Amino acid sequence: MFRIKYLLGALISVFSLVYLLFGIAGWVQGSAMYMDILTCFLLGSAHVIIGGWLLLSSRKDFRIENRRVDAILHRMILANAGRVIVTDLARHAEIPEYDAREFLERRSKNDVVFLLEGRNGSDVFFFAQQYWNN
């Protein structure tokens, strides 16, 4: 869900530039009425505020999801003696498989992890024993 909020926030923020540019162009040229310029600036400001709120909200949702997936990963490491299958993590965390794989690959850069690539596409990440009890 955080990706949708992020894209909407980015698009709304970029779209606000159109309003602001119309307002600035009308002000500089002097061809627009005062109410038209004010409307452009008000709509542009509203879009910037809404887009910024969506961007911040998506960042918060991303952090919450990362903490939740990290807690599920920790439980899986303890339960399976360090063995985590990508599809199992995706199923337990209720996220797409490519997100689970990306999360495990990011985590493997910081931790001692061995990767075993399965024949049927089910990759297995083995976490070192020092992470079982953490």
Kinemage of the C-alpha trace (Angstrom):
@kinemage 1
@onewidth
@group {chain A} dominant
@subgroup {mainchain}
@vectorlist {calphas} color= white
{ca met a 1} P 0.000 0.000 0.000
{ca phe a 2} L 2.905 2.328 0.685
{ca arg a 3} L 3.907 2.198 -2.990
{ca ile a 4} L 0.512 3.492 -4.097
{ca lys a 5} L 0.680 6.348 -1.581
{ca tyr a 6} L 4.211 7.138 -2.716
{ca leu a 7} L 3.259 7.266 -6.406
{ca leu a 8} L 0.141 9.340 -5.741
{ca gly a 9} L 2.096 11.733 -3.530
{ca ala a 10} L 4.801 12.151 -6.145
{ca leu a 11} L 2.308 12.683 -8.970
{ca ile a 12} L 0.222 15.157 -6.973
{ca ser a 13} L 3.342 17.096 -5.974
{ca val a 14} L 4.559 17.250 -9.567
{ca phe a 15} L 1.085 18.252 -10.763
{ca ser a 16} L 1.151 21.155 -8.309
{ca leu a 17} L 3.963 22.650 -10.400
{ca val a 18} L 1.499 23.136 -13.251
{ca tyr a 19} L -0.768 25.274 -11.068
{ca leu a 20} L 2.145 27.221 -9.659
{ca leu a 21} L 3.652 27.843 -13.113
{ca phe a 22} L 0.305 29.076 -14.445
{ca gly a 23} L 0.040 31.411 -11.466
{ca ile a 24} L 3.585 32.714 -11.912
{ca ala a 25} L 3.140 33.143 -15.685
{ca gly a 26} L -0.120 35.055 -15.207
{ca trp a 27} L 1.463 37.236 -12.534
{ca val a 28} L 4.605 38.024 -14.543
{ca gln a 29} L 2.768 38.740 -17.791
{ca gly a 30} L -0.005 40.631 -16.056
{ca ser a 31} L -2.550 38.988 -18.343
{ca ala a 32} L -4.469 37.144 -15.616
{ca met a 33} L -6.883 38.555 -13.103
{ca tyr a 34} L -6.074 38.619 -9.391
{ca met a 35} L -8.580 35.840 -8.598
{ca asp a 36} L -7.123 33.582 -11.296
{ca ile a 37} L -3.606 33.997 -9.914
{ca leu a 38} L -4.830 33.453 -6.357
{ca thr a 39} L -6.723 30.329 -7.415
{ca cys a 40} L -3.624 28.903 -9.093
{ca phe a 41} L -1.495 29.523 -6.009
{ca leu a 42} L -4.139 28.093 -3.656
{ca leu a 43} L -4.628 24.962 -5.756
{ca gly a 44} L -0.858 24.540 -6.150
{ca ser a 45} L -0.348 24.924 -2.394
{ca ala a 46} L -3.125 22.451 -1.637
{ca his a 47} L -1.560 19.919 -4.004
{ca val a 48} L 1.873 20.386 -2.418
{ca ile a 49} L 0.426 19.831 1.062
{ca ile a 50} L -1.589 16.754 0.069
{ca gly a 51} L 1.326 15.302 -1.926
{ca gly a 52} L 3.738 15.883 0.959
{ca trp a 53} L 1.331 14.251 3.395
{ca leu a 54} L 1.005 11.208 1.123
{ca leu a 55} L 4.787 10.957 0.760
{ca leu a 56} L 5.323 11.122 4.515
{ca ser a 57} L 2.507 8.659 5.112
{ca ser a 58} L 4.001 6.193 2.624
{ca arg a 59} L 7.366 6.475 4.365
{ca lys a 60} L 5.711 5.709 7.703
{ca asp a 61} L 3.851 2.717 6.217
{ca phe a 62} L 7.102 1.439 4.681
{ca arg a 63} L 8.840 1.538 8.063
{ca ile a 64} L 5.916 -0.204 9.782
{ca glu a 65} L 5.883 -2.951 7.147
{ca asn a 66} L 9.652 -3.408 7.433
{ca arg a 67} L 9.390 -3.797 11.219
{ca arg a 68} L 6.550 -6.303 10.840
{ca val a 69} L 8.417 -8.364 8.224
{ca asp a 70} L 11.576 -8.223 10.349
{ca ala a 71} L 9.673 -9.603 13.349
{ca ile a 72} L 8.211 -12.404 11.214
{ca leu a 73} L 11.662 -13.154 9.812
{ca his a 74} L 13.090 -13.340 13.323
{ca arg a 75} L 10.393 -15.838 14.358
{ca met a 76} L 11.063 -17.915 11.236
{ca ile a 77} L 14.803 -17.944 11.915
{ca leu a 78} L 14.177 -19.214 15.442
{ca ala a 79} L 11.598 -21.795 14.377
{ca asn a 80} L 13.561 -23.226 11.435
{ca ala a 81} L 17.115 -23.095 12.822
{ca gly a 82} L 18.153 -20.257 10.524
{ca arg a 83} L 16.500 -21.517 7.341
{ca val a 84} L 14.115 -19.095 5.617
{ca ile a 85} L 12.381 -19.924 2.353
{ca val a 86} L 11.387 -16.901 0.299
{ca thr a 87} L 7.888 -18.208 -0.452
{ca asp a 88} L 7.275 -18.994 3.236
{ca leu a 89} L 8.283 -15.489 4.276
{ca ala a 90} L 6.034 -14.013 1.587
{ca arg a 91} L 3.106 -16.170 2.722
{ca his a 92} L 3.538 -15.471 6.452
{ca ala a 93} L 4.150 -11.744 5.979
{ca glu a 94} L 1.390 -11.455 3.352
{ca ile a 95} L 3.619 -9.627 0.892
{ca pro a 96} L 4.510 -10.414 -2.728
{ca glu a 97} L 7.320 -12.891 -3.274
{ca tyr a 98} L 9.589 -10.343 -4.978
{ca asp a 99} L 9.227 -8.065 -1.926
{ca ala a 100} L 10.212 -10.950 0.343
{ca arg a 101} L 13.217 -11.749 -1.856
{ca glu a 102} L 14.247 -8.079 -1.903
{ca phe a 103} L 13.911 -7.876 1.891
{ca leu a 104} L 16.043 -10.990 2.387
{ca glu a 105} L 18.664 -9.745 -0.067
{ca arg a 106} L 18.884 -6.408 1.767
{ca arg a 107} L 19.126 -8.252 5.075
{ca ser a 108} L 21.816 -10.584 3.710
{ca lys a 109} L 24.110 -7.607 3.064
{ca asn a 110} L 24.270 -6.899 6.816
{ca asp a 111} L 24.139 -10.427 8.246
{ca val a 112} L 26.000 -13.659 7.632
{ca val a 113} L 23.681 -15.439 5.199
{ca phe a 114} L 24.109 -18.316 2.793
{ca leu a 115} L 21.872 -18.567 -0.251
{ca leu a 116} L 20.802 -21.877 -1.729
{ca glu a 117} L 18.984 -21.538 -5.015
{ca gly a 118} L 16.317 -24.176 -5.475
{ca arg a 119} L 15.515 -25.894 -8.730
{ca asn a 120} L 11.876 -24.838 -8.752
{ca gly a 121} L 12.629 -21.200 -7.965
{ca ser a 122} L 12.240 -21.459 -4.195
{ca asp a 123} L 15.407 -19.875 -2.847
{ca val a 124} L 16.454 -20.665 0.709
{ca phe a 125} L 18.400 -18.237 2.880
{ca phe a 126} L 20.419 -19.752 5.739
{ca phe a 127} L 21.209 -17.354 8.570
{ca ala a 128} L 24.302 -18.079 10.658
{ca gln a 129} L 23.825 -19.530 14.136
{ca gln a 130} L 24.708 -16.246 15.859
{ca tyr a 131} L 21.343 -14.839 14.647
{ca trp a 132} L 19.216 -17.719 15.956
{ca asn a 133} L 19.224 -16.457 19.518
{ca asn a 134} L 19.043 -12.708 18.837
